[in-house]
């Protein structure tokens, strides 16, 4: 089925569902040119790919008291067809219904395509410690997270985060773009199984290599500052590993009345360590800061090893409401989203490998 046929069928489906359920037509985005008033991103939420973070009910209307139209399993991907307040109207496997959006993830490239994506853990992991390879991890593909994206017309990484975190990432990217920079996402969601494999092999390396052990235990450090057992914020969809680049070449792309910057060439800022160097080399503060404290980091003192690139990146990310991790210059959490995910037992015990996006017309 081509994209125009798919769009026509979805438009027809809206009409049928509206008449069958008696739901007011205002709930449905029947104009599939995606003139969504709710969008706050470069491209609209409507037509983007979403994923259920936990098992969720599909309702017959955007109301938790409505009848249940079906269920989504944790990790199930879908196409977002409409947005009303805290609900998405979604389609997957010939099933449609309304789902609570705050317990879903959204694919960042679908709505903020200006951000550069380079998930090295999907093809050759950079994870090392004290410049020493982690057996079975360094140089290996840890999971698959790339698919042809109909919206972008190309193969692209799938980079899900919990929906409420997406607005903060977008805010950081807007500020970066205004200064000729771009955020580079190295990883967002990391599946439970992949994380556990990294954790177990890293722990084994620490136990058998004195240099690695020293690198994660100097001063206030211990190994848990770099990797903890799952569930970790990456499994919850509430953390991103990012770097920063200077844009060298770009183009403006127009789609369905929306326009965004596509970065064609960039130069990454020199940082204090390589991405995913799990040792004291990646530490940014002189003291430990509780990772779920949204205040303490504000008065923390940077180490002398922190580079200008790290400082600029931190200004962009923290200025948008995200919180840094004292031990990793690249890692940022959304504390509010983490509290929600933790309260609802988001565990990330699933694989995310497919895009369900529709083109913007």
N, C-alpha and C positions, 0 to 999 in steps of 0.2 A: 504494500500500500504506500503511495507517495504521500508527502506531507500535506498537500492540498486536500487530498481525499480524506486524510485523517482529521484535518481541521473541520471539513464539512460535516463529517459524521459526528464529531463532538458537538458542533453547533446544533445539529438535529437532535442529539441526545439531550441537550439542555432543555429543548422545547418539550420533548416527550416526558422527561422527568418532572418538569414544572407542572404540566397538566395532570399527570398521574397522582402527584402528591398534594396538589393544592397549595404548594409553597409559592409565595409571592415572587413574581418574575424578577424583582429587584435583587434577589439573592444570586442571580446567575449572570455571569459575564458572557453574554451571547455574542458580543463583538469580538471575534477571534483575531482582531488586529491588535489585541492586547493593550487597549487604552485603559489600563488599570489605574484607578485613582489611588489605590492602596500602595503601589510600588514606591519604595524609597531607595531603590538600587539603580545601577546602570541599566539593567534590563529587568522587566517585570517578573514578579513571583509567579504570575500565571504562565503556565507552560514550562516551568522549571521542574527539575527532579527533586523529589523529597523522599525521605526514608523514615519509617517508624522507628523510634528509639527503643520502644518497648512494645509488648503486645497491646494493641489498641482497638477499641470499637470504632466501626464506621456507623455514623448516625444518618437517619433519613433527612435530617434538617440540621442547621447550625445551632444545635441546642442539645446539651447533655441529657435532657429529659425526653428527647425524641426517640422514636423506635430505632432499634438496632438493625442496620442494613447489612452488616457483615463484620468481619474482623481482619485486622492486619497483624501479622507476626512481626516480632522484633527484627529489624533489618530489612523488611520488605520495602522495595522501592516502588514509586508511583509517579504519575504526572499530576501536577497541581493545576486544576482547571478554574478555580475561583478562590477568593479569599473574602471572608466576612468576619470581621472582628478577630476572635481567637480561633477561628476554624478555617480549614482548607477543604474545598470540595475536590476530591481526588479520583483518579481512575487507574485501575490496575487489573489485568487479567479479566476484562469484561465486567468488573465489579466497580461500582461508583458509590460514593457517600461522603459524608462530612467527618473530618477527623480533627481533634484538638491539635493545633499547630505547635503549641509550646512543648509538646513531647515528641516532636519530629525534628529531624535534621534536614537541612537544605544544602544542595550542591553549590558551593561558592562560584565555580566558573560560570554557572548558568545566570547568575545575577550580578557578579562583579568580574566580568571577563578581562578587565584591564590588569588584574593581578596576575603576575607570572607564577606558573605552577611548575614545580620540579620535585616530585616526590621520589627521592632517590631510594627510599626503602622499597619501592616497587620494582626496581631493576638492579641496583647495586648499592647496598646500604653503606653509608659513610660511618656508621657507628664504630668508634674505636675508644680506647682508654689509654691515656698517657702515650699516645701515638702507636699503640699496640693493637693489632687486629683482635677482634672478639671472634673466637672460633665459631663456625657455622652461621655467622651473622655478617661480618664485614665483607663487602663485595657480593653478597647474595641478595636475590629478590626475596623479600619476606612475605609478600602477598601481592595480589593483583588488584589494581584500582585504576584502570584506564579503559576507555571505551570510545566508540565513535559518538560524538555529541552532535545531534541533528541541529540543535540551536546554533552552535558555533561552526558547523560544517567541517569539523576536523576531529581527529583523535585528540582526546584531552583527558587529563587526570580527573578522577572523581574525588572531590575534596569536601566531604560533609562536615558541618558543624551544627550544633543545636540552634534552632531558628533564631532565638533571641540574641545569640552571639554574633550573628551575621551582620547586624546593623553596626556593631562596634568595629568590626573588621572593615566594613565599608567606610566608616568615618575616618579610620586611620589611612586608608588608601586615598581618599579624597585629599587629605592634607599632604600626603606624600606626592601625589600627582601635581599639586599646586606648586611644589618645589622642584619639579623635574625628576622625582624619584618614583620608585614602585616597590611595593611589598612583594616579596618572593616567598610563596608558601612551599616549604619542604615537606610538611606533613600536617594533617588535621586529624581525622579519625584514624586510629590504628586498631585493627581487630584484636580481640582478646588473645587468640591463639598465637598471633605474631608477637604480641607484647610479651607473653609468657615465655616464648622461645628466646627472646632477647634477654629477659630477666634471668632465666636459668643459666644461659651460657655466660652472661656477664658475671653472675655470682660465682660460677666455677672458675672463671679467669681470675677474679679477685682472690679466691682462696688458694690459687696455685702460682700466682705471679706477684712477687714482692713489690715490683715497680708500680704495677697497677694498683695494688693495695695501698701504697703510699699516696698515690695520686687521688684517691677518693677518701682519704682519712686524715688529711692534714688540717690543722686548725679545728674549725667547727664542723668540718665535713664528715659525713659517713656515706656509705654506698646508696642509701635510700634517697639521698638528694638527687641522684641521677636516674635511678630506676627503682620503682616499688612494685610489689605484686599487683596484678590486675584485680579489681578494676582501678584504673588510673584515669586521669582526666582525658587522655586521648581516647580511651574506650567510651567515655561518656559523651564525647563530641563537644567538649568544653575547653579544649586546649589547641593551640596551634604552634608549630615550630616555623619561625619565619626569619628571613634575612632581608636586606635592603639593597636595591640597585639604583644606579644613576641611569636614566633613560638616554640612550644614544640615538635610537631611531624608533619612530612610532608612526601610526596611521590612525585616522579617524574612521570608524566603521559606523554606518547608519543602518538600523534595522527597525522597520515598523514604526517610524517616528521617534525612535530612541537612538542615541548615539553614544559611543564609548571609545576610549583609547585602546588600541591594541599595541602592545609593546613588541617591537620587532627585534630590537637589539638593546642590550643593557650591559653595564659593568657593575659587578657586585662590589659593595664597599669592603675594604679590608676590615676584618673582625679580629678579635683577640685570639680566636682559635678557629679551626675548621668546624663547620656544622657537625653536630652530633659527636663532638669530642667529649667523652664522659669522664672528665677529670677536673682538677682544680684550675686548669687552664681556661675553663669556660665560666668560672665564677665571676660575678659582677660586683658583689657587695662585700664589705669588710666583716660583716656579721651575718648570722643566719636570720631569715625572716620567715615567719610561718606563712606557708603558701596560700592559706585562706584568709589572711589578714589584709584587708584593703587599705589599711592606714600606715602600718609600720614601715613599709618600703619607702614611703614618701620622705622619711627623714634618714634613710639609710645612706651610707657613704660609699661612693664608687671606689673600687680598687684602681691603682695606678695603671694596671694593664688594660683597662677598659678603653676601647678605641672611640674615635669620633663617630664612626659608623654605628657602634653599639648605642651611643648616647642619642643619636638622631632617631634610630629605630625605636628606642625606648620612649622618646618623647611622642612619637606618632602613636604607638600602641597604648601607652598609659594615658595619653591625652584623650583617648577614645573610650576609656573606661575599663581597659584590660589590666591585669595585674602581672608583674614580672615574677620570674622564679630566680631566687638569689644565686642558684648554682648553675644556671644555663642561660646564657645571654639571648638565646633564640626562642625561649619558651614563654608563652603568655597564656594566662588562664582567664576565664570569665567566671568570677566568683559567684555571681547571682545564678548563672546558668548551672554551675556545678552544684549549688545547693538544691536546685530543682531536680537535677539528674540524680543526685544521691538519694533524695527523699523518695524518688520513684524507682529506685533500683535499676538504673540504666547501667548495663554491664558490658555491652559491646560484644556479646558472644555470637557474632554473625559476620559474614563476609559482605562487602559492598563492592560489586564488580560491574554493574550495568547502569547505563544512563537511560532515563525515560523522558528526556526533554523534547519539546516541540519547538520548531523554528518560530522566530518572531516575524510576523507578516505585516 
